Amino acid sequence: MSMVDGAAVSCDFVSIVAEPLEEMVLQKLEKIGWDKSFLERLVLETEKHSRGNIAGLVGEKK
């Protein structure tokens, strides 16, 4: 159940135990941690995204 405007309503969300999900995420991170080309692309995209965000923040500051 969830609450909408203080009233209980049914919810389609199914809860799961966190530990198996956490383990799966860690396994995926461990796997991609060895993929050099993926990590290089990730760093380049992150840098590009950060530069865009910084430019926007500098513009707001003025």
Residue frames as a rotation matrix with the C-alpha (Angstrom) as fourth column:
MET 1
0.578 0.816 0.000 0.00
0.816 -0.578 0.000 0.00
0.000 0.000 -1.000 0.00
SER 2
-0.685 -0.698 0.210 1.02
0.685 -0.715 -0.141 3.59
0.249 0.047 0.967 -0.54
MET 3
-0.057 0.636 -0.770 -0.45
0.696 -0.528 -0.487 6.90
-0.716 -0.564 -0.412 0.52
VAL 4
-0.647 -0.016 0.763 -2.00
0.615 -0.602 0.509 9.47
0.451 0.798 0.399 -1.82
ASP 5
-0.352 0.471 0.809 -3.37
-0.367 -0.865 0.344 12.60
0.861 -0.176 0.477 -0.19
GLY 6
-0.558 0.022 0.829 -3.43
-0.829 0.023 -0.559 10.74
-0.032 -0.999 0.006 3.12
ALA 7
0.551 0.801 0.236 -5.47
-0.760 0.598 -0.255 7.82
-0.345 -0.038 0.938 1.77
ALA 8
-0.342 -0.647 0.681 -4.14
-0.289 0.762 0.579 4.29
-0.894 0.001 -0.448 1.34
VAL 9
0.594 0.452 -0.665 -4.10
-0.777 0.112 -0.619 3.08
-0.206 0.885 0.418 -2.26
SER 10
0.754 -0.332 0.567 -2.87
0.291 0.943 0.164 -0.17
-0.589 0.041 0.807 -3.76
CYS 11
0.350 -0.761 -0.547 0.56
-0.807 -0.541 0.237 -0.13
-0.476 0.358 -0.803 -5.32
ASP 12
0.957 0.006 -0.291 2.06
-0.199 0.743 -0.639 -2.29
0.213 0.669 0.712 -8.08
PHE 13
0.120 -0.983 0.139 5.54
-0.834 -0.176 -0.524 -1.95
0.539 -0.053 -0.840 -6.58
VAL 14
0.879 0.050 -0.474 7.02
0.142 0.922 0.360 -5.23
0.456 -0.384 0.803 -5.42
SER 15
0.569 -0.712 0.411 9.66
-0.816 -0.430 0.386 -5.04
-0.098 -0.555 -0.826 -2.72
ILE 16
0.659 -0.470 -0.587 12.78
0.117 0.835 -0.538 -7.18
0.743 0.286 0.605 -2.86
VAL 17
0.789 -0.489 -0.372 15.50
0.482 0.117 0.868 -8.03
-0.381 -0.864 0.328 -0.38
ALA 18
0.850 -0.434 -0.297 18.32
-0.498 -0.847 -0.187 -5.50
-0.171 0.307 -0.936 -0.73
GLU 19
0.170 -0.897 0.409 21.24
-0.405 0.314 0.858 -7.88
-0.898 -0.312 -0.310 -0.27
PRO 20
0.113 -0.155 0.981 20.85
0.715 0.699 0.028 -9.82
-0.690 0.699 0.190 -3.59
LEU 21
0.891 0.234 0.389 20.39
0.442 -0.643 -0.626 -6.55
0.104 0.730 -0.676 -5.48
GLU 22
0.734 -0.678 -0.049 23.47
-0.577 -0.659 0.482 -5.04
-0.359 -0.326 -0.875 -3.83
GLU 23
0.057 -0.719 0.693 25.49
0.034 0.695 0.718 -8.15
-0.998 -0.017 0.064 -4.68
MET 24
0.433 0.174 0.885 24.41
0.844 0.267 -0.465 -7.97
-0.318 0.948 -0.031 -8.33
VAL 25
0.993 -0.071 0.094 25.36
-0.037 -0.946 -0.321 -4.28
0.112 0.315 -0.942 -8.54
LEU 26
0.439 -0.885 0.154 28.78
-0.582 -0.150 0.799 -4.99
-0.684 -0.440 -0.582 -7.03
GLN 27
0.076 -0.377 0.923 29.35
0.482 0.824 0.297 -7.84
-0.873 0.422 0.244 -9.48
LYS 28
0.724 0.250 0.643 28.48
0.689 -0.292 -0.663 -5.58
0.022 0.923 -0.383 -12.42
LEU 29
0.907 -0.422 -0.003 30.78
-0.418 -0.899 0.128 -2.82
-0.057 -0.115 -0.992 -11.12
GLU 30
0.220 -0.856 0.469 33.59
-0.251 0.414 0.875 -5.31
-0.943 -0.310 -0.124 -10.66
LYS 31
0.264 -0.054 0.963 33.13
0.777 0.604 -0.179 -6.56
-0.572 0.795 0.201 -14.23
ILE 32
0.843 0.092 0.531 33.13
0.453 -0.653 -0.607 -3.12
0.290 0.752 -0.592 -15.86
GLY 33
0.808 -0.579 -0.104 36.06
-0.312 -0.572 0.759 -2.07
-0.499 -0.581 -0.643 -13.68
TRP 34
-0.072 -0.856 0.512 38.30
0.221 0.487 0.845 -4.21
-0.973 0.174 0.154 -15.90
ASP 35
0.373 0.293 0.880 36.89
0.911 0.066 -0.408 -2.86
-0.178 0.954 -0.242 -19.20
LYS 36
-0.446 -0.713 -0.541 39.44
0.608 -0.685 0.401 -0.16
-0.657 -0.150 0.739 -20.06
SER 37
-0.858 0.134 0.496 37.69
0.378 -0.490 0.786 1.11
0.348 0.862 0.370 -23.20
PHE 38
0.207 0.975 -0.076 34.39
0.732 -0.103 0.673 1.42
0.649 -0.195 -0.736 -21.33
LEU 39
0.331 -0.136 -0.934 36.06
0.841 -0.407 0.357 3.33
-0.429 -0.903 -0.020 -18.51
GLU 40
-0.767 -0.639 -0.058 37.80
0.521 -0.673 0.525 5.67
-0.375 0.372 0.849 -20.96
ARG 41
-0.522 0.668 0.529 34.48
0.428 -0.331 0.841 6.45
0.737 0.666 -0.113 -22.67
LEU 42
0.417 0.705 -0.574 32.83
0.841 -0.060 0.537 6.92
0.344 -0.707 -0.618 -19.29
VAL 43
-0.128 -0.563 -0.816 35.50
0.758 -0.587 0.285 9.41
-0.640 -0.582 0.502 -18.18
LEU 44
-0.924 -0.230 0.305 35.23
0.380 -0.628 0.679 11.37
0.036 0.744 0.668 -21.45
GLU 45
-0.165 0.950 0.267 31.44
0.507 -0.150 0.848 11.56
0.846 0.275 -0.457 -21.24
THR 46
0.425 0.278 -0.862 31.61
0.905 -0.159 0.395 12.55
-0.027 -0.947 -0.319 -17.58
GLU 47
-0.544 -0.697 -0.467 34.12
0.626 -0.708 0.328 15.31
-0.559 -0.113 0.821 -18.34
LYS 48
-0.812 0.302 0.500 31.93
0.320 -0.486 0.813 16.60
0.489 0.820 0.298 -21.19
HIS 49
0.221 0.956 -0.195 28.84
0.671 -0.004 0.741 16.56
0.707 -0.295 -0.642 -18.95
SER 50
0.191 -0.224 -0.956 30.71
0.912 -0.320 0.257 18.32
-0.364 -0.920 0.143 -16.14
ARG 51
-0.849 -0.529 0.010 31.97
0.483 -0.768 0.420 21.06
-0.215 0.361 0.907 -18.44
GLY 52
-0.447 0.772 0.452 28.40
0.343 -0.319 0.884 21.70
0.826 0.550 -0.122 -19.57
ASN 53
0.474 0.636 -0.609 27.16
0.792 -0.006 0.611 21.88
0.385 -0.772 -0.506 -15.99
ILE 54
-0.204 -0.640 -0.740 29.99
0.836 -0.507 0.208 24.20
-0.509 -0.577 0.639 -14.94
ALA 55
-0.892 -0.098 0.441 29.29
0.370 -0.717 0.591 26.54
0.259 0.690 0.676 -17.84
GLY 56
0.017 0.985 0.174 25.65
0.441 -0.163 0.882 26.72
0.897 0.062 -0.437 -16.81
LEU 57
0.453 0.100 -0.886 26.56
0.891 -0.074 0.447 27.42
-0.021 -0.992 -0.123 -13.19
VAL 58
-0.627 -0.730 -0.271 28.98
0.688 -0.683 0.247 30.17
-0.365 -0.032 0.930 -14.19
GLY 59
-0.666 0.459 0.587 26.22
0.301 -0.555 0.776 31.72
0.682 0.694 0.231 -16.29
GLU 60
0.406 0.859 -0.313 23.84
0.631 -0.016 0.775 31.64
0.661 -0.512 -0.549 -13.30
LYS 61
0.019 -0.497 -0.868 26.46
0.963 -0.226 0.150 33.29
-0.270 -0.838 0.474 -11.08
LYS 62
-0.844 -0.427 0.325 26.67
0.519 -0.804 0.291 36.39
0.137 0.414 0.900 -13.30
